[in-house]
Every structure is written in C-alpha cells, then in structure tokens.
C-alpha cells in the first residue's frame, strides 16, 4: 500500500542527508518510519468544523476554530479543539454532552481549512499556495501550475516537514500515482514544503 512513498530521513538543521529506504529500516544512521496516516492530522486555528449530534439534531453547529484554539458550543460554552484530531474531539464532546444525549454519538468533520503550502523546484508557478482543504502532494504540484513538461523528475518529489523540531523529508513517486498505482495519498500539513527536482540527463 505504501509503495512509492518513503521517508528520506529524520534530521535536525545540522544533520547530514540520509540514503532513502523503505519504511521500518535504517538509513545512514537514521530510523526510517512509515508514512503517518492522513487521519492523524490535527485541527488548527481557522479550520471550519461541523459538529453533528445524530441523537440531538438541535445541537448541530458549524464553528470556526478561534485563534486561541477554542470553539463555542451550546450548553457547554468553550472547548479546546486545536491540536486534537476529529476523533479525539468527538470523544471529548461525547463525555461533555452525555447528560443531553439519547445516543452516545457525536460526529466532527472538517468543512474547510486554510493551509499554507510551499511548492518549489521544477513547477510552472513556484511559491506559496493557500488552500481551503486538505490536499495531497500531487494536488499541491498542480496548484503550482503543474510540473514543467520534460524537465520534472516526478519519481523523486520531496516533501519537507517539521515535526516537533525535527525535519523529516519524505520522497514520493508522483509518476506512479499519475499512472494509477495503488499508493496511499500523501496528505500535506500546514507549512509543508514540496520540492520537485529536475530530471538529470
């Protein structure tokens, strides 16, 4: 399932680059781990979320997560949403709303999200893009005008991501994705940098 997507290496600003290998092994002294699943993406300020109560539809509400990370909900006032996944927020709301619920079920879905992504290298319009939803590395490349025909190395696209102060570089074979290979979509996070290298002749 994860064919075509590799973690190049976990590195700090002072570390050297590592040889890319498949997940679960080591390369150049760095442990290579599997691609984090897209459902692990956490909520952030500016996200618009919809909270649905199947057993109490009068409580249904759509909210924009405030700058302080909170949302306003009926009956219970403020709840912190930033840094939590939709699933984690659902569990919190089920507990808080338990006295009012006929069925212990709450659904949290992301309606829109303002995500800054940076695309560089061999694309027609490199730079910062702002999107209103979660997108994949391939979609970000297309938002940046698409690859430069005949010059872009789509087999070795790199996504650079800062996770807890550690720089992680993921390599993605976008060409295989375009060819319809069964590859897990690489969903981007805010401030990810997508780099499309040029072909080497």
Order of alpha helices (4+ residues) and beta strands (2+ residues): beta-beta-beta-beta-beta-beta-beta-alpha-beta-beta-beta-alpha-beta-beta-alpha-beta
